[in-house]
Amino acid sequence: MKLKDTKLTKDELKQKVDQYMIETYERFDFIAETAKDMYIYDEEGTPYLDFYAGIAVNSAGNCNEKVVAAVKDQVSDLIHTFNYPYTIPQVLLAEKICTNIGMDKIFFQNSGTEANEAMIKMARKYGVEKYGPDRYNIVTARMSFHGRTFGAMSATGQPDNACQIGFGEMTPGFSYADFNNLDSFKAAVNENTIAILIEPVQGEGGVHPATMEFMTGIRALCDEKGLLLLLDEVQTGWCRTGAIMSYMNYGVKPDIVSMAKAMGGGMPIGAICATDEVAKAFTMGSHGTTYGGHPVSTAASLAQITELLDRDLAGNAKEMGTYFMDKLKGLPHVKEVRGQGLLIGVEFEDSISGVDIKHGVMEKHLLITAIGKNIIRMIPPLIVTKEDCDQAYGIIESTVKELAFAN
Ligand SMILES: *Cc1c(COP(=O)(O)O)cnc(C)c1O
């Protein structure tokens, strides 16, 4: 839908936002009307260089042609029917995902938080049924982010964050340890623990990749204590980190992995994949979903994943990620550049605000995200080129210089 078709001005539209909408995000002051590949276009046709990709979603490019065609095709055949009959894109997608990431079984959901709920539920049911009624505790990492529904929110180790303050008690069954600190996890595990849940790269927590030593140590700890390794790959999954799944960068395999964001090419979808052994915990009636495995979302996902794999966008993520991260180290007032593939965080000195950079570069038509006080995160579509990275770098550099000068 475009502004010119509504007979409204931009200000009138914004008035309706104020009047009717519950707002929990600070908005960019433009209307996103259309998008193609690396660009989003506003109501005047101004292009914005997209280095956030709808939060690591539009990995094969905005409005990828193959994804658009798959959606149009499926939407005219069958929009929704529920999971009583078989539907074709769902089955083909299940095979595509399981065979490409080395997992046995899949269950489809609609979002990242919902996939994590399914992962938590499956692990808890597996523990209770296999070992007894008290074996359902899950150890997660401080500064993690797992989503906004109550289970995923309680798994999120950020008691001082606005995402947890004011909601009363969190769901019991979680304890927390320090990320990248194996001893801290060893100390947090007890006789009631059934699983360890971590992100391979903490995204919302400030872009902190797990070290090789930590990830392989956690896998070994799980094996030694009979624990399940649960990986939240909602942000890292599907080629973002230079491998199809981030765990492939470490040579470890999870017992359950959750995914969402990039897998749907912009359509809402999430999933968990599990080993045969653990997947048995979900039996008739023990879990379900009205929309999970939706025909249009699974058709989009099949097209998206085919694009990501056939064009080796994991390879491009690795190459461009290395190039861009090296370059970003040359920015003024930088404290640290962190990341894996094209999930990149730049932490600045305390005097430079990440939110100010985000808004500053937006004025120059570059879109990025900010986390915490002084971190910016860049998660562009994985089709990004050197020229795009150079252009983004120039805009960030001049913005940081202006902000430093204004201080
Ligand atoms: C975005 C994100 C989620 C939540 O996904 P939604 O689709 O927004 O529910 C969960 N875990 C991680 C690591 C994420 O980045």
The ligand as a Tripos MOL2 file, in Angstrom:
@<TRIPOS>MOLECULE
LIG
   15    15     1     0     0
SMALL
NO_CHARGES

@<TRIPOS>ATOM
      1 C1         14.8430  -12.0350   17.4240 C.3       1 LIG1
      2 C2         15.2370  -13.1070   18.3700 C.ar      1 LIG1
      3 C3         14.2810  -13.8540   19.0700 C.ar      1 LIG1
      4 C4         12.8080  -13.5310   19.0090 C.3       1 LIG1
      5 O1         12.2870  -13.7510   17.7440 O.3       1 LIG1
      6 P1         10.8380  -13.1470   17.3780 P.3       1 LIG1
      7 O2         10.5860  -13.6730   15.9960 O.co2     1 LIG1
      8 O3         10.9550  -11.6690   17.4470 O.co2     1 LIG1
      9 O4          9.8880  -13.6910   18.3730 O.co2     1 LIG1
     10 C5         14.7260  -14.8910   19.8520 C.ar      1 LIG1
     11 N1         16.0300  -15.1920   19.9670 N.ar      1 LIG1
     12 C6         16.9790  -14.4850   19.3060 C.ar      1 LIG1
     13 C7         18.4060  -14.8770   19.4500 C.3       1 LIG1
     14 C8         16.6110  -13.4220   18.4950 C.ar      1 LIG1
     15 O5         17.5480  -12.7030   17.8800 O.3       1 LIG1
@<TRIPOS>BOND
     1     1     2 1
     2     2     3 ar
     3     2    14 ar
     4     3     4 1
     5     3    10 ar
     6     4     5 1
     7     5     6 1
     8     6     7 2
     9     6     8 1
    10     6     9 1
    11    10    11 ar
    12    11    12 ar
    13    12    13 1
    14    12    14 ar
    15    14    15 1
@<TRIPOS>SUBSTRUCTURE
     1 LIG1         1 GROUP 0 **** ****
